[in-house]
Amino acid sequence: MTTIIDGTAGVTFPAGGVGNPASAVVGLTDTQTLTNKTLTSPVINTAITGTAIATQAQQETGSATDVLVAPGRQQFHPSAAKAWVMFDPTAAVHASYNVSSITDMGTGSWRVVFTTAQSSANFSTVVCAESSSDVWGQVYPAGARTTTYVGVGTVQGSRTLFDPTYIYAQIFGDLS
């Protein structure tokens, strides 16, 4: 059986006809509340709101398993870097997230300034460097650490400050 719907008149399916729907037919511009339904090809064309979306508090505790995470909330999860940066010794930033600037404090020493502050100075900083020479070196969090910046530095094997080719810093903690 073929049913043609032209959109101008009511639709009636004959009782017992082949291909009859089990319930009401919903048109393209109609709405229907779905309860306990499985959607095979769902498309959501509007915002999802309410208790289906993780709050900042739920992201910070990282314990909810029954809510969706919106991109704007992802950074609040404890496993997400709160800031990261790739820069060179001249303080030129090549790539970053939540870093507003780098201050060159002299050979082998820089200050990473955050765009959005950390909630406290109790955060973890991971620093590494890349050098085009065969010079062995160490990288470390150096100098003051506040909610708005952290110092990083690099030293050679002789504990002399030096400028590598690139410096990378990642910060983990809690955003304000």
C-alpha positions in Angstrom: 0.0 0.0 0.0 1.3 3.5 -0.8 -0.1 6.5 1.0 0.5 10.0 -0.5 0.3 12.9 1.9 -0.1 16.3 0.3 -0.1 18.3 3.5 -3.5 20.0 2.9 -5.9 17.5 4.3 -6.2 15.1 7.2 -4.6 11.7 6.9 -6.5 8.6 7.5 -5.1 5.1 7.3 -7.5 2.2 6.7 -7.8 -0.2 9.6 -5.5 -3.2 9.1 -3.8 -1.6 6.1 -0.2 -2.6 5.3 2.4 -0.1 6.6 0.0 1.6 9.1 1.9 3.4 11.9 1.4 2.1 15.4 0.6 5.6 16.7 0.1 9.2 15.5 2.1 10.5 12.5 4.2 13.6 13.3 4.9 16.0 10.4 8.1 18.0 9.8 6.8 21.1 11.7 4.9 19.2 14.4 6.3 18.3 17.8 5.8 15.1 19.9 7.1 14.2 23.3 9.1 11.0 23.2 9.2 8.8 26.2 11.2 5.6 26.3 11.9 5.8 22.5 15.0 4.8 20.6 16.1 7.2 17.9 18.0 5.6 15.1 19.3 8.9 13.5 18.7 11.7 15.9 19.5 15.3 15.0 19.2 18.0 17.6 18.6 21.4 16.1 18.4 23.4 19.3 20.2 23.9 22.6 20.1 21.2 25.2 19.5 22.7 28.6 18.6 21.9 32.2 19.8 18.9 34.2 21.1 17.0 31.0 24.2 19.3 30.9 27.0 19.0 33.4 27.4 22.0 35.7 30.8 23.5 36.6 30.6 21.8 40.0 29.9 18.4 38.4 32.9 18.9 36.0 35.2 19.9 38.9 34.3 16.7 40.9 34.4 14.6 37.8 31.9 12.1 39.3 28.7 12.4 37.2 28.2 9.8 34.6 24.6 10.7 33.5 25.1 14.2 32.0 26.5 15.6 28.8 29.6 17.8 28.8 29.4 21.0 26.7 32.7 22.3 25.2 32.4 25.4 27.4 32.6 23.3 30.6 35.2 20.7 29.6 38.1 22.7 31.0 36.7 22.5 34.5 37.4 18.7 34.7 40.5 17.9 36.9 42.1 16.0 34.1 42.1 18.9 31.6 45.0 21.3 31.3 44.0 24.7 32.6 46.6 26.4 30.5 49.3 25.4 28.1 51.8 27.2 25.9 54.6 26.7 23.3 57.0 29.7 23.1 60.5 30.5 22.2 63.2 32.4 24.2 62.2 35.7 22.8 58.8 35.2 24.5 57.0 34.8 21.1 54.0 32.5 21.7 53.6 29.8 18.9 50.5 28.1 20.3 48.6 28.3 23.6 45.4 28.0 25.6 44.5 30.3 28.4 47.9 32.1 28.2 47.7 35.9 27.6 51.4 36.5 27.4 55.0 35.5 28.2 57.4 37.8 29.9 61.1 37.3 29.2 62.8 37.6 32.7 66.4 37.2 31.2 68.4 34.2 29.9 66.6 31.0 30.8 63.8 32.6 32.8 60.2 33.5 31.8 56.8 34.3 33.3 53.7 32.6 31.9 50.7 34.9 32.4 47.2 33.4 32.4 44.2 34.8 30.6 41.8 33.4 33.2 43.3 33.1 36.7 43.6 29.9 38.6 41.4 29.6 41.7 44.5 29.4 44.0 48.3 29.2 43.6 48.1 25.4 44.4 48.4 24.1 40.8 50.8 21.8 39.1 53.2 23.1 36.4 54.8 20.7 33.9 57.6 22.2 31.8 59.8 20.8 29.1 62.1 22.3 26.5 63.5 21.5 23.0 67.0 22.4 22.0 68.6 22.3 18.6 72.0 21.8 20.2 73.3 18.8 22.1 73.3 20.8 25.4 71.8 18.8 28.3 69.4 20.9 30.3 66.7 21.0 33.0 63.4 22.8 33.0 61.6 23.8 36.1 58.9 26.0 37.6 60.9 29.0 38.8 60.3 32.1 40.7 56.9 33.2 42.0 53.7 31.4 41.4 50.4 33.3 41.8 46.8 32.8 40.6 47.7 34.9 37.5 51.1 33.7 36.5 53.9 31.1 37.0 57.6 31.4 36.4 59.5 28.8 34.4 63.2 28.4 33.7 65.9 26.3 31.9 69.4 25.4 33.0 72.3 23.5 31.4 74.1 20.6 33.0 76.5 23.1 34.7 73.4 24.7 36.3 73.8 27.8 34.1 70.7 29.4 32.8 70.3 29.0 29.0 67.8 29.6 26.2 66.6 26.5 24.5 64.9 26.5 21.1 61.3 26.1 22.5 59.8 25.9 25.9 56.5 24.1 26.7 54.5 24.6 29.8 51.2 22.9 30.9 49.3 23.9 34.0 46.8 21.6 35.9 44.7 22.8 38.8 41.4 24.7 39.2 40.2 27.7 37.3 38.5 30.7 39.0 
